[in-house]
Amino acid sequence: MATRTDARVAVISILFAHDSGNEQALKNRDGLYEEKKIRNKQREFADGLLDGVLSHLEAIDAMIEANLKEWDYDRIGKVDKAILRLGTYELRFTETDRPVIINEAINIAKELCGDESPSFINGMLDKIQKES
């Protein structure tokens, strides 16, 4: 049975693929969910996150960009960006506990990204959560 972490990783995968130009990523989400055994409540959770990020993408990207210091938004890796987008969405538009959101993002970054990504994502999400 899939966990909320599994659902978040699936959403990050879809966001990454979509950002990389995969036009079918959103249409094929059900296939990915099935492959990862994300069903029922976890599927609803994942769909809510994905749809939420996409519907607020412009605002989310503006929040991320506003909190970058001495860093160009376009230089952020696509996986890091997907994690930041999801984390920012959850921080600003959901009722999930902030420490849970940031901890999940850090742990996912440890799994999927380079060595510097977890601390970068932690710092960015910490700045963003302090704004709300």
N, C-alpha and C positions, 0 to 999 in steps of 0.2 A: 504494500500500500504506500502510495506516494505521500510525502510530507509537504508542508508549505515551502520548505526550502527547495524541494524538487520542483514545485510549481514555479517558484521564482527563477530557478535556473532555466527552466523551459522558456519562460517569458524573456529572459536575457538572451537566450539563443535565438528566439524569433526576432527580437529587436536588433540583434547583431546582424542577422541575415538580411533583414529589411534595410538596415542602414548600409549594408554592403552591396545593395542593388538587386537582391533576390526578390523579384516582383511576386513570386509565388509564396513567400514566407508566411504571409498572413492567411492566405487561402489554405495552406497546408498545415495550419496549426493543429488541427484535429489529429492528423497523422503523427505529429511529434508527441502530442499528449498521450496517444495510445501507445506509442513506442516506449514512453517513459512511465507508463502505467499511471498517468495522472487522470483520475476519474472523479465523478460525482462532485463532492464539495471542493476538492482541490482543483478540479477543472473549472468550476465556477469562480473560484478564487483567482486562478491564473487568467481566465478571460477578463475578469474585472480589472486586474492589474494591467493587462495588455491594452485593453480598450481605454482605460484611464490614461495611461502614458501617451497613447497615440492621440487622444482627444485634447490633451493639454501640452503636447510636444513643444509648441512654440514658447509657451510660458516656462516650461521646464528648462529648455535650452537657455533661455534668457537668464534664469536664476543661476544656472551652472556657470554661464559665461560671466555674470556679474561678480562671482566669487573667485574667479581665477586671478591670481597675482603673478605677474611676470610669466605668464603661460598663455600660449595661443590655443583657443578652443579647438581649432582644426588639428592640433598636434595630439590631442587626447586619443588614445587607442580606441578602436571600435568596441571592444569588450568592456573596457573601463567606462566608456561613454554609456553603454547599455546599462551597466550597473548603476552609474550615477543617475541616469534618467529614471530608472525604477525606484531607487532610493529617494530621490527628490520627489517623485510623485507620491510615494507612500508618506513621506514626512509632511508634505504640504496639503495633501488631498484625502488622507485616510485617517482613521482613528487608531491605527496600530501604534503601540508604544514605541516611542522614539529610540530607546536603547535597543529594542528588538530589531528595528529596521536597520540601524547602523551596524549592529553585530552581525546580522545576516549578510549585509553587503560586504563587510570585511572578510567574513569567512568564505563567501563565494569568490571574492577577489583572490584570496589565498589559493583557492582551488583552480581558478581559470586564468589568472593573470601573472604578470611578472612580479619580482620581489618588491618593487617599490609601489606597486598598485594599492595594496591594502592600506598603507599609511596615507597615500594620496587621497584615496576614497574616504577614509576616516576623516581626514582634515576637511575635505570639501563638504561632506554631509554634516559634519559638526557645525560648520559656518552656516550652511543652509538652514539647519534646524534652529539655530539661534535667531534667525530672522523672523521666524513665525511665532 
